[in-house]
Amino acid sequence: MESTANSRGPADDGTTMRQIWDFSHQIMRGSATQVIPVSGGFAVLHEQFAGSYEHNCLVIDTALPAALLMSEADRVLGAAGLSHRAIEMAVESLDDSWLEEFRSAGYQVHPTVVMALHRQSARQGRTPVERAPYDDLRSVVATGWRRELPQATEESIGQLVERRTVTARACTVTHHVVRQGGGIVARCDLYRIPPIAQVETVETEPEWRNRGYATAVVLDAVDLARESACDLIFLFAAADDWPQHLYRRLGFARVGGGYTLQRPAAAAPREPAQLGGVFLS
């Protein structure tokens, strides 16, 4: 089988990735309560969600010396009273020796792939999909976080559930769900700032997997993106996990990549990196 991690869509001069990073960074800035310039990029902070790495991190688009970036993370996140360190690297390829400096300093390195829709899916979503308000999702989102972080406090879980509400300040957000057995069993989000849209947080409850529900919610999100005049539809996925193979079958192809670098707070449970709905733990 051809590796999806190394399989690209149509040739591109880099414009697609620039558009994707600009879109992603616009949402991160728009979801923050504070944006701070740092060497190589910017940092975002959110005073309400101190436990969310996604909302309290550095966003860097050039491979500056590792020691400098770690120092910047200490300066900004430390000054905000945060114990964790998180850096999002909008850089596709980084030297192993550079990454090893982070690992030696206690950082976890999570490579990601960026996949963009480049053809119509041959599959069809045969399961009815609803577009639900976030209030309907809170319970299932909280259950998922308790499963992933069994040692987390209810305060921490509450932050991880409620943090998604601020994304709607930066873009249009819709929640695509499958209901079975009286509850939501599969879901994904769609972020839109036409002409670009992002499919995010593709999740199926463990006991309901392998029934085509993830396919159904993703294809419904793609349909809405197209109806909304979005001609660039993309998602992030873990570079070393299986969901990217599903996304490829649904018409997505790799267009680039990046890295998530995280050093968990020593006294708190680690928040898994969440990439395209895939938890890395």
N, C-alpha and C positions, 0 to 999 in steps of 0.2 A: 504493500500500500504506500502510495506517495505521501510523504509527510506534509501535513497541513502547515506546520510551523515554517516550512521552507517553500511552500507553494504560494505564489503571488498571483494576483489578478492581472489585468491588462497593464502594460507598461505605463509608468507615470513619471512626470518630471519632478515630483516632490510636491506639486500643488495640492494633491489630495491630503497628504499628511499635514501640510501647513494649515489647511482648512480645518482638519480634525482637531489639531492641537489648539488652534484659535478658539474653536467652539468649546472644547473642554475647559480651557482656561477661562473663557468668558463666564461659564457656569460656576466655576470655582470662585472667581472674584465676586460674582453676583450673589453667591450663597454665603459670603463671609461678612462678619461685622468689622473686620479690619484687614487691610491689604498692606503689606510692608515690602518695600524694595529690598532685595538681597543680591549678593554677587551671583550673576548668572540667571537671575529670574526674579521671583517674588515669593512671598509667604502669605498664606491665608490663616486667619484665626477666627474662631467663633466663640464668643464669651459664654453662650448657653450650652455648648456641646464640647466641653473641655476633653471629654474622653474619646472623641471621634478623631481618629488619625486623618480621615478624609478632610475634615474641616479645620485641622490644625497641622499644617505641613508646609514644606518648601516645595516650590514648583520650579524646576531647573531645566533649561533647554540647551545647555552646553556642558561638556565634561571638564569642568575646572578641577584643580587638584582636590583629591578626596579630603585631605585635612582641612582645606578652606571651607568646603561645603559642610563638613561636620561641625566646624567652628561656627558657621553661620546658623546651623540648626540649634546649636547650644545657645547662641546669643539670642535668637528670636523666640524659640519655643521655651527656653529656660526663663527668659525675662517675663514670659506670660504665665509662669508658674507651672508649666507642664513637665511631667517626668518622661513622657515618651519622646521619641524623635522619629520623624517621618519625612521622607524626601521622594517626590515624584519626578522621575527623570524622563523628559521628553526627548530622549536620545536612543536611537535604535540599537547601536552597537557600542559596548564598553569593554575595555580590556579586562581580562581576568585579574591581572595584577591590581588594577584600580578597584575592582569589586572586592578583592581580597582584603584591601585596607578597611573597607566597611565591615566585612565579616569579622575581622580581627578586633574591631571596636564594638562588637556585639550586635551589629545590624544583621537583619535577615534580608536576603536579596531575592526578589520575586520578579523574574522576567515576564513581560506581557507581550501579546501580539495584538495588533489592531487589524480588524477585518472589516471590509466595506462590501456592501451588496453590489454585485456586478452582473447578476443575471436573475431571471425569473426562476423561482424554485419549482422543481418538478413535483414536489410534494404538495399536499393539500392539508389544511387543518380541518379535520373531520369532526372535531369536538367543538360544541358551542362555546364561544368566548364572550365574556362581558367586559365592559369598561366601567370599572367600579371607583367610587370615591375612596380616598385613603383611609377614612374612618373604618371602612370594611376590612382593611388589611392589617390594622394595628395588632390584632390578636395573633394572627399567623406570623407576622414579622417578629413579634416578641417571642413566640414559641421557637422560631428558627434560631434566634440569638441565644436563647437559653440552652438549646441543644448544642450550639457551637461553643458557647462560653459557660459551662456549668458552674464555674466558680464566681461568675460575675454577680455584682450586687444588683438589686432591682433598680437602684438609681442609675447604674451604668446601662442596664437594659433599656430603661426609659429613654436615656439620651440617644441610644442607637436606633430606637424606634422613631422618636420625634425628629431626629436630625433631617430625615427625608423631606419634611414639610418645607424647609427653607429652600430646597431646590426649585420649588415652584415660584420663588421670587425672581429667579434668574432665567427661567424658560417655561414653556408650556409642558406640563407633565400629565401623562395619562397612565392609568394602571389597568393592565389587561389580565384577566383572571379566568380560571376554570373552577367551577364549583361542582363538587361531588359529595355525597354523604352529608349534606347539610353545611358544608364549609368550603373555604377556598383551599384547593389542593395544588394549584400551579399558578404562577404569576410572572409578569415582567413589567417593567416600566418603559415608557417612551418619552425621551426629552426632545423637544422641538424648538428650533429657532430657524424657520425656513430661510434658505433652502437645505438645511442640514438637520438630521435627526439621529439620535443615538438610542439603540436598544440596550437596556440595562437591567441588572438584577433578575436574571432568568432563574427561577427557582421552582422545583417541584418537591412536595413533601415526600419523604423517603418511601412510605408505603404506597404511594401512587405513581411511582416512576415507571418508565418503560411502557407507557400507554399512549404516547404521542401528544401528551399535554404541553410539553415544552415547545414542540413544533407548532401547536395550535396558537399559543399566545404570541410567539415570535412572529408568525405569519400575519396575525391580526395587527400587531404593532406595525409591521412593514406596510400593510394595506393602508393604515391610517396615515403613516408618514407620506406615502405616495399621494393620497387624497389631499394632503396638506401642502402639496407642491414642493416636497423635499426630494431632491434628486441625488443627494449624498446621504446614505444611511449606513451607519457603522456601529461597531461594538468593540469592547475590549474583552480579551479572554486570557486565561492563564496559558503561558507558553508550553507548559508540560502537563496539561490535563486534557481529558477527552472531549469536553464540550465543543472545542473548536472543530472537531470532525462533524458534529451535528450542524454547526453553523455553515460549514462548507457545503453540506448537502442541501442547505436551505438557500444557497446562492451567494454566500459571503466568501471572500477571498482575502488573504493576507495582503496588506498594503504597507505595513510598517510594524514598529514595536517600541517598547520602552521598558522601564524598570521601576518597581516600587521598592524603596529601601526603608526598613522600619527597625527601630530599636525599642522594644516594648518597655513600658514602665516596670521597674524591678518589682514593685510591690503590688502590681495589679495584673489581672488576667490579660493575656495577649489578645488583641483584636485581630482576627484573621484578615489578611488582605482579601478584599472582595473585588473580583474582576469579572465583569460580565455575569455576575451571579454565581461564580465559582469561589467557594471559600478555600483559602490556602491555610492549612493549619499544621 
